[in-house]
Amino acid sequence: QVQLLESGGGEVQAGESLTLSCAASGRTMRSFATGWLRQAPGKEREFVAAIKWGGGGTYYSDSIKGRFTISRDNARDMVYLHMNDLKPEDAAVYCCAEHFTPVTGGRGFATEWTQYDTWGQGTRVAVSS
């Protein structure tokens, strides 16, 4: 099991960049993958991106239009979400989460929030026009 804590959220102007961090502590086992999901007020929670433990596999939602990059540093047990060219529609609370077994299909990546096992508390991103 593991505890996850997000940081790096804030308010930016449209077109700017922001990097979110997901720090793990108290880990007792490796996860299959770590993902980022987001939820805006009045909208459903949606998958953003995920990365496998070894860092060799990633998956991105079409909604971010290739603007975001996920990476990890296992020496620090950290996962990052690099967000470029932010748009007002990207404003949301972003959570990192992990799942410990592969999901059927999709190269094992979980894309539904119900498929994840452990969650962080979330960090808010606001984008002004």
Long-range contacts (C-beta under 8 A, 24 or more apart in sequence): 1-26, 1-27, 1-28, 1-29, 1-118, 2-26, 2-27, 2-28, 2-29, 2-31, 2-98, 2-118, 3-118, 4-96, 4-97, 4-98, 4-118, 4-119, 4-120, 5-120, 5-121, 6-94, 6-95, 6-96, 6-120, 6-121, 6-122, 6-123, 7-123, 8-123, 9-93, 9-94, 9-123, 9-124, 9-125, 10-124, 10-125, 10-126, 11-125, 11-126, 11-127, 11-128, 12-86, 12-125, 12-126, 12-127, 12-128, 13-127, 13-128, 13-129, 14-86, 14-87, 14-88, 14-127, 14-128, 14-129, 15-85, 15-86, 16-86, 17-82, 17-83, 17-84, 17-85, 17-86, 18-83, 18-86, 18-125, 19-80, 19-81, 19-82, 19-83, 20-80, 20-81, 20-83, 20-94, 20-96, 20-123, 20-125, 21-78, 21-79, 21-80, 22-78, 22-79, 22-80, 22-81, 22-96, 22-120, 23-76, 23-77, 23-78, 24-77, 24-78, 24-79, 24-98, 25-77, 27-77, 29-100, 30-100, 31-98, 31-99, 31-100, 31-117, 31-118, 32-98, 32-99, 32-100, 32-101, 32-102, 32-108, 33-57, 33-98, 33-99, 33-102, 33-108, 33-109, 33-110, 34-72, 34-79, 34-96, 34-97, 34-98, 35-96, 35-97, 35-98, 35-99, 35-109, 35-110, 35-111, 35-116, 36-70, 36-79, 36-81, 36-94, 36-95, 36-96, 36-97, 37-94, 37-95, 37-97, 37-113, 37-116, 38-90, 38-92, 38-93, 38-94, 38-95, 38-125, 39-92, 39-93, 39-95, 40-89, 40-91, 40-92, 40-93, 43-92, 45-113, 47-110, 47-111, 47-112, 47-113, 48-81, 48-94, 49-81, 50-109, 50-110, 50-111, 51-79, 52-108, 52-109, 57-107, 57-109, 59-106, 59-107, 59-109, 59-111, 61-111, 64-90, 83-125, 86-125, 86-127, 87-127, 88-127, 88-128, 88-129, 89-127, 90-125, 90-127, 91-125, 91-126, 91-127, 92-124, 92-125, 93-122, 93-123, 93-124, 93-125, 94-122, 94-123, 94-124, 94-125, 95-119, 95-120, 95-121, 95-122, 95-123, 96-120
